[in-house]
């Protein structure tokens, strides 16, 4: 415990500022409570200027950059952002940057401006990020994945032949090496379902898996020089059409008592530790997320995907419900700011600790736009605390900037607005993040009746209109121009 207090003291007194650059503050919200000079630099100001640690440039581009990485690079290039970072950095100190999703351009922009990027190198991250490489690393470390083959196919008959020879059956899950699970994971059980995705998967390296009945789990961990600090074991919320248009797409997570048995928990944490030890030997340090497929029939814990970055699970991992507990990401900051100091004497998994108490029920939900029609936001709700009734009706309580202030009775939730008036919505765009002190899924796959009502209430808070033909023409022309420029 002495080392934990040392980390707390180090972060609370360090004069070096840390800037989280992202589309929104979702994943690391709450870190500013432990790191006085921790700031959010966001493309979307979810609080309309109310959060004292958040900065969003006033002059925004007419056309939003593509994707989270595009927004990050636009922010790093922005003169207002540069001025804000300079103003918050004491003389003689170095601005420190943390980013969830970035690329080589992001690294170059940080280097040009004299910023220290507190993340593993992009080259190493992108290497580990490949689902094919993840599986290979697991194989080398003796970590089992769901029955699979790493291969390529030329057509459906080739797929069927290879799957049959490998004993995978005909009900298959196919993953491309890179990309979000919801957009690069395909379910193929016959020629018709293959025809829908064949043009994307033929002639390239893919992972073909037997489809199993599993509980989707995820764990974040911090890889340090000598040990691994592991966060809570979470059940993922994936593929619900009420929340996402992408089959298999991630839209949140939950933790609750009795999530898995003690034996299953130990098996899952073994997978996490073993994978973290394997990537440590490859030079990886810092945060990553490991997904686990817990076979419902055999009880086997299989290695799934790995996200070598701040992930969607971070909001859960950084909950500090129990007194005296540090956010998981504090160990990442301690490692990089402390030049490799360990700051931890935790002999076992942090998920066994009091960070998420044994009686806790916490869920996160990401609400996405599910309509195929392009729409424009005309009105959006205020971020803050909302109270809900048992039938899921929402009542605004206050404009709090942090979900750690939710009432102890468990009848409040925190809504973080991810889009504001003027945003153009297309299928899959995230519009709201919810932190909820209760379960959102049944023991089976289905959402709870409460969740169904709540999601409808949240969606109704966002008023939209159809985009005009002229707006669609301008947007389409912009895409073609950017494509021609290779962006």
C-alpha positions, 0 to 999 in steps of 0.5 A, spaced: 500 500 500 505 504 501 507 504 493 500 506 492 500 512 496 507 514 493 503 514 486 497 518 489 502 523 492 506 523 485 501 525 481 497 530 486 504 534 486 507 533 479 507 540 476 507 537 469 501 538 465 497 532 462 493 533 456 488 528 453 486 529 446 480 526 443 473 527 440 470 527 447 473 526 454 469 520 455 474 514 457 478 518 462 473 523 465 475 523 472 482 523 472 482 530 473 480 529 480 487 525 482 491 529 477 491 537 478 494 538 471 490 534 467 486 537 461 481 534 456 482 537 449 476 535 445 473 536 438 466 536 442 465 540 448 460 536 451 459 541 457 458 547 453 464 550 456 462 548 463 468 543 465 474 547 468 479 542 465 476 541 458 478 545 452 475 545 445 477 550 440 472 556 438 473 556 430 471 549 428 472 546 421 466 547 416 467 539 414 469 535 420 475 531 420 474 523 418 474 519 424 477 519 431 484 520 428 482 525 424 479 529 429 486 528 434 490 530 428 486 536 427 486 538 434 494 537 435 495 542 428 490 547 431 493 554 433 488 555 439 490 548 442 497 550 441 496 556 445 492 553 450 497 547 451 503 553 452 498 557 457 497 551 461 505 548 461 509 551 467 516 554 465 521 548 464 516 543 464 514 539 458 507 538 455 505 531 456 500 528 451 495 522 451 491 519 446 486 513 445 487 513 437 493 516 433 497 514 427 504 516 425 502 523 423 500 524 430 506 522 433 510 527 428 505 533 430 507 531 437 515 531 436 514 538 432 511 541 437 516 539 443 510 534 446 511 528 450 507 522 447 505 518 453 503 512 449 507 506 446 509 507 439 504 507 434 509 502 430 508 497 436 501 498 437 499 497 430 503 491 430 499 488 436 493 491 434 492 486 428 487 480 430 492 475 426 498 478 430 494 477 436 492 470 435 500 469 433 502 472 440 497 468 444 499 461 440 506 463 442 505 464 449 500 458 450 494 462 450 488 458 446 484 462 442 477 460 439 478 454 434 481 458 428 485 458 422 489 464 420 489 463 412 486 467 406 481 464 401 479 465 394 471 464 394 466 460 398 468 453 396 475 454 398 472 457 405 468 451 406 474 446 404 479 450 409 474 450 415 472 443 414 479 440 414 480 444 420 474 442 424 471 448 424 464 446 421 460 451 417 457 456 422 463 461 422 466 468 424 471 471 420 475 477 422 479 481 418 486 483 421 484 491 422 478 495 424 473 495 429 469 489 431 463 491 428 465 493 421 470 488 420 467 481 423 463 477 419 458 471 420 458 466 415 454 460 415 452 459 407 453 462 400 448 467 401 451 470 407 458 469 404 456 473 398 455 479 402 462 480 404 466 476 399 469 482 396 472 484 402 475 478 405 477 474 399 485 475 397 487 477 404 489 475 410 483 473 415 482 469 421 476 464 421 473 461 427 468 456 429 462 460 432 461 458 439 456 460 444 460 465 449 460 470 454 463 476 451 468 479 457 474 484 457 479 487 461 484 493 461 491 492 464 497 496 465 503 493 463 509 495 467 516 494 467 516 488 472 509 487 473 501 488 470 496 491 474 489 489 472 482 492 472 475 489 473 473 484 469 467 486 464 461 483 460 461 487 454 455 489 450 455 488 443 451 488 437 444 490 440 440 493 434 437 498 438 444 501 440 448 500 433 447 498 426 453 493 426 452 486 428 457 484 433 459 492 434 461 494 441 456 499 445 458 498 452 460 494 458 457 492 465 460 489 471 455 486 477 456 481 483 456 474 480 458 476 473 462 469 473 464 464 477 471 464 481 474 459 477 472 462 470 475 469 473 481 466 474 481 463 467 480 469 464 485 473 468 490 468 466 489 469 459 490 477 461 496 476 465 499 471 460 498 476 454 501 482 457 507 478 459 508 476 452 507 483 449 512 486 455 517 482 452 516 485 445 517 492 449 510 494 450 508 498 456 502 502 458 495 500 457 491 495 453 485 491 453 484 484 452 477 481 450 476 474 452 471 469 449 468 465 455 465 458 452 458 457 455 459 450 454 466 448 456 468 454 460 474 455 456 477 462 456 479 464 449 483 470 447 479 474 443 481 481 440 486 486 443 486 493 443 493 496 445 490 503 447 485 507 451 479 503 450 471 503 451 472 499 457 476 505 460 470 508 463 469 502 468 477 501 469 477 508 472 471 508 476 473 510 483 467 508 487 471 505 493 475 510 498 482 510 497 482 507 490 486 510 484 483 510 477 487 504 473 490 509 468 493 512 474 498 507 473 499 508 466 501 515 468 505 513 473 510 509 469 511 514 463 511 520 468 515 517 473 520 514 468 519 507 469 518 507 476 513 502 478 508 505 484 505 498 485 506 493 490 499 489 488 501 482 488 494 480 485 489 483 480 486 489 481 480 487 479 480 483 486 481 489 489 475 494 492 475 498 486 469 495 484 466 493 490 463 486 490 456 489 491 457 494 485 452 494 479 455 499 473 454 499 466 456 503 460 452 504 454 454 508 447 448 510 443 449 510 436 445 513 430 442 507 427 438 510 421 441 509 414 439 516 412 443 522 413 441 527 418 443 533 422 442 535 429 438 541 431 437 540 438 441 536 443 440 534 451 445 537 456 450 533 459 449 531 466 445 527 471 439 525 470 434 521 474 430 515 472 423 512 474 422 504 473 419 505 467 425 509 464 423 516 464 428 521 464 428 527 468 434 532 468 437 533 475 443 538 474 449 539 470 454 536 473 461 535 470 462 528 473 459 521 474 462 520 481 457 525 484 451 520 482 446 519 488 447 513 492 440 510 491 442 508 485 436 511 481 440 516 477 445 516 471 450 520 467 449 522 460 455 525 456 453 528 450 457 526 444 454 531 438 451 538 438 447 542 434 450 542 427 453 535 427 451 531 421 449 524 423 450 517 419 449 510 421 454 508 427 456 515 429 456 515 437 451 520 440 451 519 447 455 516 453 451 513 459 454 511 466 448 507 469 448 504 476 445 498 474 445 492 469 443 493 462 443 486 460 439 479 462 443 473 464 442 471 456 443 476 450 437 480 451 437 488 453 433 488 460 426 492 459 429 498 463 434 498 458 429 498 452 425 504 455 431 508 457 435 508 450 428 510 447 428 516 452 435 518 450 434 517 443 428 522 443 432 527 447 436 528 440 432 532 435 434 531 428 432 533 421 433 530 414 439 533 411 438 537 404 440 535 397 445 540 397 448 538 404 449 531 401 452 534 395 457 538 398 458 532 403 459 527 397 464 532 393 468 533 400 469 526 400 471 525 393 476 531 394 479 528 400 479 521 397 483 524 391 488 527 396 489 520 400 485 522 406 
